[in-house]
Amino acid sequence: MDEHEKLIEKLYGLAVKYAERKGYKLNPDKETVDSVIEGVAENIEEYGKRYCPCRFVSGDPEEDKKIICPCIYIEDEIENDGMCHCELFFRID
């Protein structure tokens, strides 16, 4: 297993634990989950941070810390839309 695959595995585990802790669930569509996790991994490799792949990295550290996955918008998005913008985390209905 190469470093990228290890990172993907670690991120998936973190997403599962976060969802359980917050009372959410991961998107039942595995392809979407894999795509979002892959995007987060690529952002770690490029920027060194777990930036949400659905948001634009501005280069301003203060602004960009808001989009570290799970981003600061997640609770409002799940409350209002039933899922986060990336469609990784869903409300359990």
N, C-alpha and C positions, 0 to 999 in steps of 0.2 A: 504494500500500500504506500503510495507516494504522499508527500506532504500536503498536497491539495486535497486528496481524498481523506486524509486524517482531519484536515480543517473542516471539510464538509460534514464528516461524521460528528465532530465536536459541536458544530453549529446546530446540527439537527438535534442533538441531545439537549443543548441549551434551549432551543425553541420548545421542545417537549416539556422540559421542566418549567419554563416560564408559563406556558399555557396551563399546566396543571396548577401551579401556584396561584395564578390569577383567575382560575375558573373559566378559561377559554378552551378552545380546541383548535387543532391545526386544520387547515383546509382539507377536506376529504379527497380533493383532487391531488394525487401524488405528484403529477407533472408540474402543477403550479407550485407546490411546496419545494420541489427540487429546483425549479427555476429561481425562486426567491432566495433560497439558501445558496445557490450558485452565485447569484448576484452579490449577496453579502460577502461571500468568500472572495470574490474578485475585488470588492472594495477594500477588504482587509489587505489583500496582496498589493493593491495599488496605493492605498492611502494610509494603511496601518490602523484603521478603525473599522468598526462593524457598522458602516453606514448603510442605511436602508437603500436598496437598489431602486426604489420607486421615487426617490427624492434626488435633487441635484446638490452636489457638493459645491459649496460656494468658495471655499478656501479661507473663510473667516472662521477660526476655531470656535468662537463663542456661538455663532449661528449653527455651525455644523454639528456641535455636540447635541443639538436638538434632534438630529436625525440619526443618531446611533440607535440601531435596532435592539430592542423595541423602542421606537421613537416616542417623543413626548405627546404625539398626537393620537396614540393608539387607543387610549381609554375613551376619548370623545368620539373617535371614528367607530369603535365597536358599539358604543352606546347609541349613536345616531344611525349607523349603517349596518350594524350587525357583523362587521368585519373591518379589519384595518385596510388602509389604502392598498397595500401590497397583496391583500387577500391571503396572507399567511395565517393570521389568527382570526378566529370566528367566535362569536358569542354562542354559548350553549343555550339553546332554546328548549 
